Amino acid sequence: MDFGYDQTTARLLAELRDFMTGWVHPAEEEFERQVREAPGRWEPPPVLDRLRAEARRRGLWNLFLPGEYGAGLTNLQYAPLAELTGWSPSLAPAALNCAAPDTGNMELLARFGTPQQRERWLVPLLDGRIRSAFAMTEPAVASSDATNIATRIERDGETYVVNGRKWFVTGAMDPRCELFIVMGRTDPAAPVRRQQSQLLVERDTPGVTVRRGMSVYGYEDREHGGHAEIDFVDVRVPAANLIDVEGSGFAISQARLGPGRIHHCMRLLGMAERALELMCRRVAGRRAFGGPLADQGVIRDWIAEARVRIEQARLLVLKAAWLMDTVGNRQAHTEIQGIKIVVPAVAEWVVDRAVQAHGAAGVSQDTVLARFWARARTLRLADGPDEVHRQSLARRELRRHGGDARRV
């Protein structure tokens, strides 16, 4: 691997750093104030509109999407850009139209959607005119095993009928969210990974009821459109809204989650870097027990360990990105699972030490650290919990060495 940036990456990184410094970081206090002043409202704070307009003017838009619909960057080119947005995860990804779940949904539509589906939904998503959500997780089953999904999608002539309940549907509380991509079971008698399908459901379809917004460690995540619990009761949609073919839902979800996992990990590295910088600045400027906190051995141990852990995690992320670009997502499966296990834990560890170094300020609204910790801890569950990835990775390793993978 060549660890140097090519000209395109270097140029975009410089432009994005200028945007972050001049626009995003100065807007963070305004963002937090607007969130506090409008409790219970789910549309993104108005400051995001200003940032999105400026990002688009600068050409910093849809950087995540390769191919004809996006900026045409490889995963390796996008990695340092996504990491930089992680320094302000509540604002920067959304400002660049590079925030989940729209990113994954756009990738899904670009790869699996029909021309009509892409024209109807992908184009306005790329333009930032609407939002979307991905409805997979359910409250009544262990959704870490996607084959447990109980929502039914049944064919009835030229329509499909959807019945089920979903929750933690990110983005669905945003009034601009017009599309749900719903995963459900179309054929319970099929092989276990061919039972599910995915369907495009418009928000205003009769039978769709958004029951409530779900908080995450008390945060509403308004910048992402919140997380909703939704009922689908006899929801009838045209058969043309099926994505790909019946029975392909599980495979589509895996294809969607691969890029999403690496994007999350890229941003988590940025969060960890900012937390480390904040910790260093804090301990250098605070005195206790007769000297600067930075002179304490335990503090120096935290700082050194944080730097090593971040560097190790970044190397694994870059390797995963490089493999995705050169041999494809399927061949990079081990590395994608590896970063999903490692990077959230590293970010959580670094942020936790930064919180400790800040004392009471670290858990307050006066720093970004509490929000960072909640985000890092949540990502040990989102897109598959640690334990599922560990089990799958161990099974693959046993097969590689001739072991009995069935016992894992």
C-alpha positions in Angstrom: 0.0 0.0 0.0 1.1 3.6 -0.7 0.2 5.7 2.3 0.6 9.0 0.5 -2.4 10.9 -0.7 -2.9 11.3 -4.4 -3.6 14.7 -5.9 -7.4 14.4 -5.7 -7.4 13.3 -2.1 -4.8 16.0 -1.0 -6.9 18.7 -2.7 -10.2 17.6 -1.2 -8.6 17.2 2.2 -7.2 20.7 2.1 -10.6 22.1 1.0 -12.5 20.1 3.6 -10.1 21.1 6.4 -10.7 24.8 5.4 -14.5 24.2 5.5 -14.3 22.5 8.9 -12.1 25.2 10.4 -14.0 28.2 8.9 -17.6 26.9 9.0 -18.3 23.7 10.8 -16.4 24.0 14.1 -17.6 27.7 14.6 -21.2 26.4 14.2 -21.1 23.7 16.8 -22.2 26.0 19.7 -25.0 27.4 17.6 -26.1 23.9 16.8 -26.2 22.9 20.4 -28.2 26.0 21.3 -30.7 25.4 18.6 -31.2 21.8 19.8 -31.8 23.0 23.3 -34.2 25.8 22.3 -36.4 23.5 20.3 -37.1 20.4 22.4 -39.4 17.8 20.8 -38.8 19.1 17.3 -37.3 16.6 14.9 -36.2 18.6 11.9 -32.5 19.3 11.8 -31.4 22.6 13.4 -31.5 25.5 10.9 -27.7 26.0 11.1 -27.3 22.8 9.0 -29.0 24.5 6.0 -26.4 27.2 6.0 -23.6 24.6 6.2 -25.1 22.4 3.4 -25.4 25.4 1.1 -21.7 26.3 1.6 -20.5 22.7 1.3 -22.3 22.3 -2.0 -21.0 25.6 -3.3 -17.5 24.3 -2.5 -18.1 21.0 -4.3 -17.9 19.0 -1.0 -21.0 17.0 -1.8 -21.8 13.3 -2.0 -18.1 12.5 -1.5 -18.9 9.0 -0.2 -20.5 7.6 -3.4 -18.3 6.1 -6.0 -19.2 5.8 -9.7 -21.4 8.0 -11.8 -23.7 9.3 -9.1 -21.2 10.6 -6.6 -17.7 12.1 -6.5 -16.2 9.0 -8.0 -13.7 8.5 -5.1 -12.4 5.2 -4.0 -12.8 4.0 -0.4 -9.1 4.7 0.1 -9.5 8.3 -1.2 -12.6 8.8 0.9 -11.1 7.5 4.2 -9.2 10.6 5.3 -12.1 12.8 4.3 -14.6 10.8 6.3 -12.1 10.8 9.2 -12.0 14.6 9.2 -15.8 14.8 9.3 -15.6 12.7 12.4 -14.1 15.6 14.3 -17.7 17.1 14.2 -20.0 14.1 13.6 -23.2 16.0 14.4 -22.6 18.5 11.7 -20.0 17.7 9.1 -21.4 14.4 7.6 -24.9 15.9 7.3 -23.5 19.2 5.8 -21.7 17.2 3.1 -24.8 15.0 2.3 -22.6 12.1 3.6 -24.6 11.1 6.7 -26.2 7.8 7.5 -28.7 6.3 6.7 -29.1 8.2 3.4 -25.6 7.2 2.4 -26.4 3.5 2.6 -29.7 4.0 1.0 -28.2 5.9 -1.9 -25.6 3.1 -2.4 -28.4 0.5 -2.3 -30.5 2.3 -4.9 -27.4 3.0 -7.1 -26.5 -0.7 -7.1 -29.8 -2.5 -6.9 -32.5 0.0 -7.9 -34.3 0.0 -11.2 -34.0 3.0 -13.5 -37.4 4.1 -12.4 -36.6 3.7 -8.7 -33.3 5.6 -9.1 -35.1 8.4 -10.9 -37.8 8.6 -8.3 -35.7 8.4 -5.2 -32.0 8.4 -5.8 -31.9 11.7 -7.7 -33.7 13.8 -4.9 -31.5 12.1 -2.2 -28.4 13.0 -4.1 -29.7 16.5 -4.4 -30.4 16.7 -0.7 -34.1 17.6 -1.2 -35.4 14.6 0.8 -34.3 12.2 3.5 -34.8 8.4 3.7 -34.7 5.7 6.4 -33.8 2.0 6.5 -36.3 -0.1 8.5 -34.7 -3.4 9.5 -34.4 -3.7 13.3 -37.4 -4.9 15.3 -38.3 -4.6 19.0 -39.8 -8.1 19.3 -36.9 -10.2 17.9 -33.1 -10.4 18.3 -32.3 -8.3 15.2 -28.6 -9.0 15.6 -29.6 -12.1 13.6 -31.2 -10.6 10.5 -32.8 -13.9 9.7 -35.1 -13.4 12.7 -36.9 -10.5 11.0 -40.6 -11.1 11.5 -42.2 -8.3 9.4 -44.2 -9.9 6.6 -44.3 -8.7 3.0 -46.9 -10.6 1.1 -47.7 -10.4 -2.6 -51.3 -9.6 -3.5 -51.7 -9.2 -7.3 -49.8 -6.2 -8.4 -49.1 -5.0 -4.9 -47.2 -6.0 -1.7 -48.8 -5.8 1.7 -46.5 -5.1 4.7 -47.3 -5.9 8.3 -44.9 -5.5 11.2 -43.2 -3.1 13.7 -39.7 -1.6 13.3 -37.7 0.5 15.7 -34.5 2.6 15.8 -35.3 3.6 12.2 -32.7 6.3 11.9 -33.8 9.4 10.0 -37.5 8.6 10.1 -38.4 11.4 12.6 -37.2 14.1 10.2 -40.3 15.6 8.4 -38.3 15.6 5.2 -38.0 11.8 5.3 -40.2 10.6 2.5 -39.0 7.0 1.9 -38.6 3.9 4.1 -36.7 1.0 2.8 -38.3 -1.9 4.7 -36.9 -5.4 5.1 -39.4 -8.2 5.7 -40.1 -11.8 5.1 -41.7 -12.8 1.8 -41.3 -16.6 1.9 -41.0 -18.2 5.4 -40.6 -21.6 3.7 -37.5 -20.6 1.7 -33.9 -21.3 2.9 -33.2 -19.1 5.8 -31.2 -16.4 3.9 -33.7 -16.3 1.0 -36.8 -15.6 3.0 -36.3 -11.8 3.2 -37.0 -9.0 0.7 -36.7 -5.2 0.7 -39.4 -2.9 -0.4 -39.7 0.9 -1.0 -42.5 2.4 1.1 -43.5 6.0 0.9 -43.9 7.7 4.3 -47.5 8.8 3.6 -48.8 5.4 2.6 -51.9 4.4 4.5 -51.1 2.1 7.4 -47.7 3.6 8.2 -47.7 5.1 11.7 -44.6 6.7 13.3 -45.3 5.9 17.0 -42.4 7.7 18.7 -38.8 8.9 18.6 -36.2 6.8 20.4 -33.4 8.5 22.3 -29.8 7.2 22.4 -28.3 7.8 25.9 -30.7 10.7 26.2 -29.8 12.3 22.8 -32.4 12.6 20.1 -29.8 12.8 17.3 -31.8 15.4 15.4 -29.0 15.9 13.0 -29.6 12.4 11.7 -33.4 12.8 11.8 -33.9 10.9 15.0 -34.6 7.2 15.5 -38.3 6.1 15.1 -40.5 3.2 16.2 -42.9 2.6 13.3 -46.0 0.4 12.7 -46.8 -1.0 9.3 -50.4 -2.3 9.3 -51.8 -3.6 6.0 -49.5 -1.2 4.1 -50.1 -1.7 0.4 -47.4 -0.6 -2.1 -47.0 -1.4 -5.8 -45.1 -4.5 -6.7 -42.7 -2.3 -8.7 -41.4 -1.0 -5.4 -39.6 -4.3 -4.7 -35.8 -3.9 -4.7 -34.1 -6.4 -6.9 -36.0 -9.8 -6.6 -37.9 -11.6 -3.9 -35.5 -13.4 -1.5 -32.6 -11.0 -2.1 -33.2 -8.9 1.0 -30.6 -10.5 3.2 -27.9 -10.3 0.6 -28.8 -6.6 -0.1 -28.6 -5.8 3.5 -25.1 -7.3 3.8 -24.0 -5.4 0.6 -25.4 -2.2 2.1 -23.9 -2.6 5.6 -20.3 -3.2 4.4 -19.6 0.4 3.1 -21.7 1.7 6.0 -19.5 0.0 8.6 -16.3 1.4 7.1 -17.8 4.9 6.9 -18.7 4.7 10.6 -15.2 3.5 11.5 -13.6 6.3 9.5 -15.6 8.9 11.3 -14.9 7.3 14.7 -11.2 7.7 14.1 -11.8 11.5 13.7 -13.7 11.5 17.0 -10.9 9.7 18.7 -8.3 12.2 17.3 -10.3 15.1 18.5 -10.8 13.6 22.0 -7.1 13.0 22.2 -6.4 16.6 21.3 -8.9 17.8 23.8 -7.3 15.6 26.5 -3.8 16.9 25.7 -4.9 20.5 25.9 -6.8 20.0 29.1 -4.0 18.3 31.0 -1.4 20.8 29.8 -3.5 23.7 31.2 -4.7 22.3 34.5 -2.8 22.0 37.7 -3.3 19.6 40.6 -1.1 18.2 43.4 1.6 20.8 42.9 2.0 20.6 39.1 0.4 20.2 35.7 -1.9 17.2 35.2 0.3 16.4 32.2 3.2 15.5 34.5 1.2 12.7 36.1 2.4 9.3 34.9 -1.1 7.9 34.5 -2.1 10.8 32.2 1.0 10.3 30.0 0.2 6.6 29.8 -3.3 7.4 28.6 -2.0 9.7 25.9 0.7 7.3 24.6 -1.8 4.4 24.6 -4.4 6.5 22.8 -1.9 7.4 20.1 -0.9 3.8 19.5 -4.5 2.5 19.5 -5.6 5.1 17.0 -2.7 4.4 14.7 -3.3 0.7 14.8 -7.0 1.1 14.1 -6.4 3.5 11.3 -4.0 1.1 9.6 -6.7 -1.6 9.7 -9.3 0.8 8.3 -7.0 1.7 5.4 -6.3 -1.9 4.7 -10.0 -2.7 4.6 -10.6 0.3 2.3 -7.8 -0.7 0.0 -9.1 -4.3 -0.2 -12.6 -3.1 -0.9 -11.2 -1.1 -3.8 -8.9 -3.8 -5.2 -10.6 -7.1 -4.6 -14.2 -6.2 -3.6 -16.3 -6.1 -0.4 -16.8 -9.8 -0.2 -13.0 -10.5 -0.2 -12.5 -7.7 2.4 -15.1 -9.3 4.7 -12.6 -10.2 7.4 -11.1 -6.8 7.5 -14.5 -5.1 7.5 -15.6 -7.2 10.5 -12.2 -6.5 12.1 -12.6 -2.7 12.0 -16.2 -3.0 13.2 -14.9 -4.8 16.3 -11.8 -2.7 16.9 -12.6 0.9 16.0 -15.7 1.6 18.1 -13.9 0.1 21.1 -10.8 2.2 20.5 -12.9 5.4 20.1 -14.8 4.6 23.2 -11.6 4.0 25.2 -10.0 7.2 24.0 -13.1 9.3 24.6 -13.5 7.7 28.1 -10.0 8.8 29.1 -10.6 12.3 27.7 -13.7 12.4 29.8 -11.8 11.4 32.9 -9.1 14.0 32.2 -11.8 16.7 32.0 -13.5 15.7 35.2 -17.1 16.9 35.6 -16.7 19.0 32.4 -16.3 15.8 30.5 -19.8 14.5 31.2 -21.4 17.9 30.8 -22.8 19.8 27.8 -19.8 22.1 27.8 -17.7 19.7 25.7 -18.3 17.3 22.8 -17.1 14.3 24.8 -20.4 13.1 26.3 -22.0 13.1 22.9 -18.9 11.4 21.4 -19.0 8.7 24.1 -22.7 8.0 23.4 -22.0 7.7 19.7 -19.0 5.4 20.0 -20.8 3.1 22.5 -23.9 2.9 20.3 -21.8 1.9 17.3 -20.7 -1.2 19.2 -24.4 -2.3 18.5 -25.3 -0.6 15.3 -24.7 -2.5 12.0 -24.2 -5.7 14.1 -23.0 -6.0 17.7 -19.4 -6.9 18.5 -20.3 -10.4 19.5 -21.8 -11.3 16.1 -18.8 -10.0 14.2 -16.4 -11.9 16.5 -18.3 -15.1 16.1 -18.4 -14.8 12.3 -14.8 -13.8 12.1 -13.7 -16.7 14.3 -15.7 -19.1 12.2 -14.0 -17.9 9.1 -10.6 -18.2 10.7 -11.3 -21.8 11.9 -12.3 -22.8 8.4 -9.1 -21.2 7.0 -7.0 -23.4 9.3 -9.1 -26.5 9.0 -11.0 -26.3 12.2 -14.6 -27.2 12.8 -16.4 -23.9 12.3 -19.7 -25.3 13.4 -18.5 -25.3 17.0 -17.8 -21.5 17.1 
